Amino acid sequence: MKKQIVLTALIVALSCGAALSSLAGAWVHETGSGNWHYDYLGRGVSEGFLKNQWAWLDGNHDGVSECYYFDAEGVMLANTTVNGSAVNANGQWTVDGIVQTRVNGVAGSLENTTELVNTTPKESAYYERFEQAETASGLSWTDGFRLSGDLSHAAYASFQLDKQYSLLTLTFSPAAGQSGKQKGRVSVTGLTSGRSLYRSDTLSPDSAPVSVTLKVTNEEAVRINMIRGCDFLFDSVAVQ
């Protein structure tokens, strides 16, 4: 399996969904254990390993990526099932034995995808647009939005869906320039069902960007929440 890649970091809530932002990084192979890791910082050290995440990887630079999962130690899993999603001997996500692929830079089924990140939210608090901003891992993102909050107030942005979509994909990251003590979470609430659709792990200012794909069938609107005291940048809010 070729390991020179362009990475899209991905944590999947329900399945190995669509990711929209790319990172450069490097594979790391342990000769003793045979384990594979992916270092999103490209330094070959464990601090940069993707952990508890799905990742779309283009191993041979043919413009088509496969999806892999990395556990809490940053080890790529193979020949197993992760939250109901199967991965084969090469670590690639499969459905009914078929390797799932994604054309780089194109989300999900490649059809009927609508980007909401540049639209005006239905409601918002402590929300602001940015033309350019830097993520905690040093990426430069353009034309997104920021949610800024602390322990005294909640930050959120609500988007109208009108029950027209089945999937929602978010790409977000802690913003650069925050102290190590500023940790937070991102959650998504379905405003029709009243259910929590997603709640991220606690992320610190040095965490990698995250993409998550959620089912939003029959939701009139959803609210994206910033929990606790870490500012988050949103590069994409895509529906299909």
Contacts in CASP RR format, 6 or more apart in sequence:
PFRMAT RR
TARGET T0000
AUTHOR 0000-0000-0000
METHOD contacts of the structure
MODEL  1
MKKQIVLTALIVALSCGAALSSLAGAWVHETGSGNWHYDYLGRGVSEGFL
KNQWAWLDGNHDGVSECYYFDAEGVMLANTTVNGSAVNANGQWTVDGIVQ
TRVNGVAGSLENTTELVNTTPKESAYYERFEQAETASGLSWTDGFRLSGD
LSHAAYASFQLDKQYSLLTLTFSPAAGQSGKQKGRVSVTGLTSGRSLYRS
DTLSPDSAPVSVTLKVTNEEAVRINMIRGCDFLFDSVAVQ
1 59 0 8 1.000
1 90 0 8 1.000
2 59 0 8 1.000
2 60 0 8 1.000
3 27 0 8 1.000
3 29 0 8 1.000
3 36 0 8 1.000
3 59 0 8 1.000
4 27 0 8 1.000
4 59 0 8 1.000
4 61 0 8 1.000
5 25 0 8 1.000
5 27 0 8 1.000
5 38 0 8 1.000
5 57 0 8 1.000
5 58 0 8 1.000
5 59 0 8 1.000
5 61 0 8 1.000
6 22 0 8 1.000
6 23 0 8 1.000
6 24 0 8 1.000
6 57 0 8 1.000
6 58 0 8 1.000
6 61 0 8 1.000
6 65 0 8 1.000
6 104 0 8 1.000
7 22 0 8 1.000
7 23 0 8 1.000
7 24 0 8 1.000
7 25 0 8 1.000
7 38 0 8 1.000
7 40 0 8 1.000
7 50 0 8 1.000
7 55 0 8 1.000
7 56 0 8 1.000
7 57 0 8 1.000
8 19 0 8 1.000
8 20 0 8 1.000
8 21 0 8 1.000
8 22 0 8 1.000
8 23 0 8 1.000
8 55 0 8 1.000
8 56 0 8 1.000
8 57 0 8 1.000
8 65 0 8 1.000
8 211 0 8 1.000
9 19 0 8 1.000
9 21 0 8 1.000
9 23 0 8 1.000
9 40 0 8 1.000
9 50 0 8 1.000
9 53 0 8 1.000
9 55 0 8 1.000
9 208 0 8 1.000
9 209 0 8 1.000
9 210 0 8 1.000
9 211 0 8 1.000
10 16 0 8 1.000
10 17 0 8 1.000
10 19 0 8 1.000
10 53 0 8 1.000
10 54 0 8 1.000
10 55 0 8 1.000
10 56 0 8 1.000
10 67 0 8 1.000
10 210 0 8 1.000
10 211 0 8 1.000
10 212 0 8 1.000
11 52 0 8 1.000
11 53 0 8 1.000
11 54 0 8 1.000
11 200 0 8 1.000
11 201 0 8 1.000
11 210 0 8 1.000
11 211 0 8 1.000
11 212 0 8 1.000
12 54 0 8 1.000
12 83 0 8 1.000
12 85 0 8 1.000
12 212 0 8 1.000
12 213 0 8 1.000
13 197 0 8 1.000
13 198 0 8 1.000
13 212 0 8 1.000
13 213 0 8 1.000
13 214 0 8 1.000
14 213 0 8 1.000
14 214 0 8 1.000
14 215 0 8 1.000
15 85 0 8 1.000
15 213 0 8 1.000
16 54 0 8 1.000
16 67 0 8 1.000
16 69 0 8 1.000
16 85 0 8 1.000
16 93 0 8 1.000
16 100 0 8 1.000
16 213 0 8 1.000
17 54 0 8 1.000
17 67 0 8 1.000
17 108 0 8 1.000
17 167 0 8 1.000
17 169 0 8 1.000
17 213 0 8 1.000
18 102 0 8 1.000
18 107 0 8 1.000
18 108 0 8 1.000
18 113 0 8 1.000
18 167 0 8 1.000
18 169 0 8 1.000
18 211 0 8 1.000
18 213 0 8 1.000
18 238 0 8 1.000
18 240 0 8 1.000
19 56 0 8 1.000
19 102 0 8 1.000
19 107 0 8 1.000
19 169 0 8 1.000
19 171 0 8 1.000
19 211 0 8 1.000
20 105 0 8 1.000
20 107 0 8 1.000
20 169 0 8 1.000
20 171 0 8 1.000
20 211 0 8 1.000
20 235 0 8 1.000
20 236 0 8 1.000
20 238 0 8 1.000
21 139 0 8 1.000
21 141 0 8 1.000
21 171 0 8 1.000
21 209 0 8 1.000
21 211 0 8 1.000
21 235 0 8 1.000
21 236 0 8 1.000
22 104 0 8 1.000
22 105 0 8 1.000
23 40 0 8 1.000
23 137 0 8 1.000
23 139 0 8 1.000
23 208 0 8 1.000
23 209 0 8 1.000
24 42 0 8 1.000
25 38 0 8 1.000
25 39 0 8 1.000
25 40 0 8 1.000
25 41 0 8 1.000
25 42 0 8 1.000
26 38 0 8 1.000
26 39 0 8 1.000
26 42 0 8 1.000
26 44 0 8 1.000
27 36 0 8 1.000
27 37 0 8 1.000
27 38 0 8 1.000
27 39 0 8 1.000
28 36 0 8 1.000
28 37 0 8 1.000
28 38 0 8 1.000
28 39 0 8 1.000
28 44 0 8 1.000
28 49 0 8 1.000
29 35 0 8 1.000
29 36 0 8 1.000
29 37 0 8 1.000
30 36 0 8 1.000
30 37 0 8 1.000
35 75 0 8 1.000
35 76 0 8 1.000
36 75 0 8 1.000
36 76 0 8 1.000
37 46 0 8 1.000
37 49 0 8 1.000
37 50 0 8 1.000
37 70 0 8 1.000
37 74 0 8 1.000
37 75 0 8 1.000
37 76 0 8 1.000
38 49 0 8 1.000
38 50 0 8 1.000
38 55 0 8 1.000
38 57 0 8 1.000
38 68 0 8 1.000
38 70 0 8 1.000
38 74 0 8 1.000
38 76 0 8 1.000
39 45 0 8 1.000
39 48 0 8 1.000
39 49 0 8 1.000
39 50 0 8 1.000
40 48 0 8 1.000
40 49 0 8 1.000
40 50 0 8 1.000
40 137 0 8 1.000
40 208 0 8 1.000
41 47 0 8 1.000
41 48 0 8 1.000
41 137 0 8 1.000
42 48 0 8 1.000
46 74 0 8 1.000
47 206 0 8 1.000
48 208 0 8 1.000
49 70 0 8 1.000
49 73 0 8 1.000
49 74 0 8 1.000
50 70 0 8 1.000
50 74 0 8 1.000
50 208 0 8 1.000
51 70 0 8 1.000
51 71 0 8 1.000
51 72 0 8 1.000
51 73 0 8 1.000
51 74 0 8 1.000
52 70 0 8 1.000
52 71 0 8 1.000
52 72 0 8 1.000
52 201 0 8 1.000
53 69 0 8 1.000
53 70 0 8 1.000
53 208 0 8 1.000
53 210 0 8 1.000
54 67 0 8 1.000
54 68 0 8 1.000
54 69 0 8 1.000
54 70 0 8 1.000
54 93 0 8 1.000
55 67 0 8 1.000
55 68 0 8 1.000
55 69 0 8 1.000
55 70 0 8 1.000
56 65 0 8 1.000
56 66 0 8 1.000
56 67 0 8 1.000
56 102 0 8 1.000
56 104 0 8 1.000
57 65 0 8 1.000
57 66 0 8 1.000
57 67 0 8 1.000
57 68 0 8 1.000
58 64 0 8 1.000
58 65 0 8 1.000
58 104 0 8 1.000
59 65 0 8 1.000
59 66 0 8 1.000
63 103 0 8 1.000
63 104 0 8 1.000
64 101 0 8 1.000
64 102 0 8 1.000
64 103 0 8 1.000
64 104 0 8 1.000
65 101 0 8 1.000
65 102 0 8 1.000
65 103 0 8 1.000
65 104 0 8 1.000
66 90 0 8 1.000
66 92 0 8 1.000
66 93 0 8 1.000
66 99 0 8 1.000
66 100 0 8 1.000
66 101 0 8 1.000
67 92 0 8 1.000
67 93 0 8 1.000
67 100 0 8 1.000
67 102 0 8 1.000
68 76 0 8 1.000
68 77 0 8 1.000
68 87 0 8 1.000
68 91 0 8 1.000
68 92 0 8 1.000
68 93 0 8 1.000
69 76 0 8 1.000
69 77 0 8 1.000
69 82 0 8 1.000
69 85 0 8 1.000
69 87 0 8 1.000
69 91 0 8 1.000
69 93 0 8 1.000
70 76 0 8 1.000
70 77 0 8 1.000
71 77 0 8 1.000
76 91 0 8 1.000
77 87 0 8 1.000
77 91 0 8 1.000
78 87 0 8 1.000
78 88 0 8 1.000
78 89 0 8 1.000
78 90 0 8 1.000
78 91 0 8 1.000
79 87 0 8 1.000
79 88 0 8 1.000
79 89 0 8 1.000
79 91 0 8 1.000
80 86 0 8 1.000
80 87 0 8 1.000
81 87 0 8 1.000
85 93 0 8 1.000
86 93 0 8 1.000
86 94 0 8 1.000
86 95 0 8 1.000
86 97 0 8 1.000
87 93 0 8 1.000
87 94 0 8 1.000
88 94 0 8 1.000
88 97 0 8 1.000
88 99 0 8 1.000
92 99 0 8 1.000
92 100 0 8 1.000
93 99 0 8 1.000
93 100 0 8 1.000
94 100 0 8 1.000
102 108 0 8 1.000
103 110 0 8 1.000
106 113 0 8 1.000
107 113 0 8 1.000
107 169 0 8 1.000
107 238 0 8 1.000
107 240 0 8 1.000
108 167 0 8 1.000
108 169 0 8 1.000
108 240 0 8 1.000
109 240 0 8 1.000
111 240 0 8 1.000
112 240 0 8 1.000
113 238 0 8 1.000
113 239 0 8 1.000
113 240 0 8 1.000
114 165 0 8 1.000
114 238 0 8 1.000
114 239 0 8 1.000
114 240 0 8 1.000
115 236 0 8 1.000
115 237 0 8 1.000
115 238 0 8 1.000
116 159 0 8 1.000
116 237 0 8 1.000
116 238 0 8 1.000
116 239 0 8 1.000
117 143 0 8 1.000
117 144 0 8 1.000
117 145 0 8 1.000
117 234 0 8 1.000
117 235 0 8 1.000
117 236 0 8 1.000
117 237 0 8 1.000
117 238 0 8 1.000
118 143 0 8 1.000
118 144 0 8 1.000
119 159 0 8 1.000
121 127 0 8 1.000
121 157 0 8 1.000
121 158 0 8 1.000
121 159 0 8 1.000
122 158 0 8 1.000
122 159 0 8 1.000
122 160 0 8 1.000
122 221 0 8 1.000
123 156 0 8 1.000
123 157 0 8 1.000
123 158 0 8 1.000
123 223 0 8 1.000
124 156 0 8 1.000
124 157 0 8 1.000
124 158 0 8 1.000
125 153 0 8 1.000
125 154 0 8 1.000
125 155 0 8 1.000
125 156 0 8 1.000
126 147 0 8 1.000
126 148 0 8 1.000
126 149 0 8 1.000
126 153 0 8 1.000
126 154 0 8 1.000
126 155 0 8 1.000
126 156 0 8 1.000
126 226 0 8 1.000
127 145 0 8 1.000
127 146 0 8 1.000
127 147 0 8 1.000
127 155 0 8 1.000
127 156 0 8 1.000
127 157 0 8 1.000
128 145 0 8 1.000
128 146 0 8 1.000
128 148 0 8 1.000
129 143 0 8 1.000
129 144 0 8 1.000
129 145 0 8 1.000
129 146 0 8 1.000
130 141 0 8 1.000
130 143 0 8 1.000
130 144 0 8 1.000
130 145 0 8 1.000
130 146 0 8 1.000
130 233 0 8 1.000
131 142 0 8 1.000
131 143 0 8 1.000
132 140 0 8 1.000
132 141 0 8 1.000
132 142 0 8 1.000
133 140 0 8 1.000
133 141 0 8 1.000
133 144 0 8 1.000
133 146 0 8 1.000
133 175 0 8 1.000
133 176 0 8 1.000
133 233 0 8 1.000
134 140 0 8 1.000
134 141 0 8 1.000
134 175 0 8 1.000
134 176 0 8 1.000
134 177 0 8 1.000
135 141 0 8 1.000
135 173 0 8 1.000
135 174 0 8 1.000
135 175 0 8 1.000
135 176 0 8 1.000
135 209 0 8 1.000
135 233 0 8 1.000
136 173 0 8 1.000
136 174 0 8 1.000
136 175 0 8 1.000
136 176 0 8 1.000
136 177 0 8 1.000
136 178 0 8 1.000
136 205 0 8 1.000
136 206 0 8 1.000
136 207 0 8 1.000
137 173 0 8 1.000
137 206 0 8 1.000
137 207 0 8 1.000
137 208 0 8 1.000
137 209 0 8 1.000
138 176 0 8 1.000
139 173 0 8 1.000
139 209 0 8 1.000
141 173 0 8 1.000
141 233 0 8 1.000
141 235 0 8 1.000
144 233 0 8 1.000
144 234 0 8 1.000
144 235 0 8 1.000
145 157 0 8 1.000
145 233 0 8 1.000
145 234 0 8 1.000
146 175 0 8 1.000
146 231 0 8 1.000
146 232 0 8 1.000
146 233 0 8 1.000
146 234 0 8 1.000
147 155 0 8 1.000
147 156 0 8 1.000
147 157 0 8 1.000
147 224 0 8 1.000
147 225 0 8 1.000
147 226 0 8 1.000
147 231 0 8 1.000
147 232 0 8 1.000
147 234 0 8 1.000
148 155 0 8 1.000
148 226 0 8 1.000
148 231 0 8 1.000
149 155 0 8 1.000
149 226 0 8 1.000
149 228 0 8 1.000
149 229 0 8 1.000
149 230 0 8 1.000
149 231 0 8 1.000
150 228 0 8 1.000
150 229 0 8 1.000
151 228 0 8 1.000
151 229 0 8 1.000
154 225 0 8 1.000
154 226 0 8 1.000
154 227 0 8 1.000
155 225 0 8 1.000
155 226 0 8 1.000
156 223 0 8 1.000
156 224 0 8 1.000
156 225 0 8 1.000
156 226 0 8 1.000
157 223 0 8 1.000
157 224 0 8 1.000
157 234 0 8 1.000
158 191 0 8 1.000
158 221 0 8 1.000
158 222 0 8 1.000
158 223 0 8 1.000
158 224 0 8 1.000
159 221 0 8 1.000
159 222 0 8 1.000
159 223 0 8 1.000
159 224 0 8 1.000
159 237 0 8 1.000
160 220 0 8 1.000
160 221 0 8 1.000
161 168 0 8 1.000
161 216 0 8 1.000
161 219 0 8 1.000
161 220 0 8 1.000
161 221 0 8 1.000
161 222 0 8 1.000
161 239 0 8 1.000
162 220 0 8 1.000
163 192 0 8 1.000
163 217 0 8 1.000
163 218 0 8 1.000
163 219 0 8 1.000
163 220 0 8 1.000
164 239 0 8 1.000
165 216 0 8 1.000
165 217 0 8 1.000
165 239 0 8 1.000
165 240 0 8 1.000
166 215 0 8 1.000
166 216 0 8 1.000
166 217 0 8 1.000
166 240 0 8 1.000
167 213 0 8 1.000
167 214 0 8 1.000
167 215 0 8 1.000
167 216 0 8 1.000
167 239 0 8 1.000
167 240 0 8 1.000
168 188 0 8 1.000
168 197 0 8 1.000
168 213 0 8 1.000
168 214 0 8 1.000
168 215 0 8 1.000
168 216 0 8 1.000
168 222 0 8 1.000
168 237 0 8 1.000
168 238 0 8 1.000
168 239 0 8 1.000
169 211 0 8 1.000
169 212 0 8 1.000
169 213 0 8 1.000
169 214 0 8 1.000
169 236 0 8 1.000
169 237 0 8 1.000
169 238 0 8 1.000
169 239 0 8 1.000
169 240 0 8 1.000
170 186 0 8 1.000
170 188 0 8 1.000
170 210 0 8 1.000
170 211 0 8 1.000
170 212 0 8 1.000
170 214 0 8 1.000
170 224 0 8 1.000
170 234 0 8 1.000
170 236 0 8 1.000
170 237 0 8 1.000
171 209 0 8 1.000
171 210 0 8 1.000
171 211 0 8 1.000
171 234 0 8 1.000
171 235 0 8 1.000
171 236 0 8 1.000
172 186 0 8 1.000
172 209 0 8 1.000
172 210 0 8 1.000
172 211 0 8 1.000
172 232 0 8 1.000
172 233 0 8 1.000
172 234 0 8 1.000
172 235 0 8 1.000
173 207 0 8 1.000
173 208 0 8 1.000
173 209 0 8 1.000
173 210 0 8 1.000
173 232 0 8 1.000
173 233 0 8 1.000
173 235 0 8 1.000
174 182 0 8 1.000
174 184 0 8 1.000
174 203 0 8 1.000
174 204 0 8 1.000
174 205 0 8 1.000
174 206 0 8 1.000
174 207 0 8 1.000
174 230 0 8 1.000
174 231 0 8 1.000
174 232 0 8 1.000
174 233 0 8 1.000
175 205 0 8 1.000
175 230 0 8 1.000
175 231 0 8 1.000
175 232 0 8 1.000
175 233 0 8 1.000
176 205 0 8 1.000
177 205 0 8 1.000
178 205 0 8 1.000
178 230 0 8 1.000
178 231 0 8 1.000
179 205 0 8 1.000
180 204 0 8 1.000
180 205 0 8 1.000
180 206 0 8 1.000
182 204 0 8 1.000
182 205 0 8 1.000
182 229 0 8 1.000
182 230 0 8 1.000
182 231 0 8 1.000
183 202 0 8 1.000
183 203 0 8 1.000
183 204 0 8 1.000
183 205 0 8 1.000
183 228 0 8 1.000
183 229 0 8 1.000
183 230 0 8 1.000
184 202 0 8 1.000
184 203 0 8 1.000
184 204 0 8 1.000
184 226 0 8 1.000
184 227 0 8 1.000
184 228 0 8 1.000
184 229 0 8 1.000
184 230 0 8 1.000
184 232 0 8 1.000
185 199 0 8 1.000
185 200 0 8 1.000
185 201 0 8 1.000
185 202 0 8 1.000
185 203 0 8 1.000
185 226 0 8 1.000
185 227 0 8 1.000
185 228 0 8 1.000
186 198 0 8 1.000
186 199 0 8 1.000
186 200 0 8 1.000
186 203 0 8 1.000
186 210 0 8 1.000
186 224 0 8 1.000
186 225 0 8 1.000
186 226 0 8 1.000
186 227 0 8 1.000
186 232 0 8 1.000
187 196 0 8 1.000
187 198 0 8 1.000
187 199 0 8 1.000
187 200 0 8 1.000
187 224 0 8 1.000
187 225 0 8 1.000
187 227 0 8 1.000
188 196 0 8 1.000
188 197 0 8 1.000
188 198 0 8 1.000
188 214 0 8 1.000
188 222 0 8 1.000
188 223 0 8 1.000
188 224 0 8 1.000
188 225 0 8 1.000
189 195 0 8 1.000
189 196 0 8 1.000
189 197 0 8 1.000
189 222 0 8 1.000
189 223 0 8 1.000
189 225 0 8 1.000
190 196 0 8 1.000
190 197 0 8 1.000
190 216 0 8 1.000
190 219 0 8 1.000
190 221 0 8 1.000
190 222 0 8 1.000
190 223 0 8 1.000
191 219 0 8 1.000
191 220 0 8 1.000
191 221 0 8 1.000
191 222 0 8 1.000
191 223 0 8 1.000
192 218 0 8 1.000
192 219 0 8 1.000
192 220 0 8 1.000
192 221 0 8 1.000
193 218 0 8 1.000
193 219 0 8 1.000
197 214 0 8 1.000
197 215 0 8 1.000
197 216 0 8 1.000
197 222 0 8 1.000
198 212 0 8 1.000
198 214 0 8 1.000
199 227 0 8 1.000
200 210 0 8 1.000
200 212 0 8 1.000
203 210 0 8 1.000
203 230 0 8 1.000
203 232 0 8 1.000
204 230 0 8 1.000
205 230 0 8 1.000
209 235 0 8 1.000
211 236 0 8 1.000
216 222 0 8 1.000
216 239 0 8 1.000
224 234 0 8 1.000
224 237 0 8 1.000
226 232 0 8 1.000
END
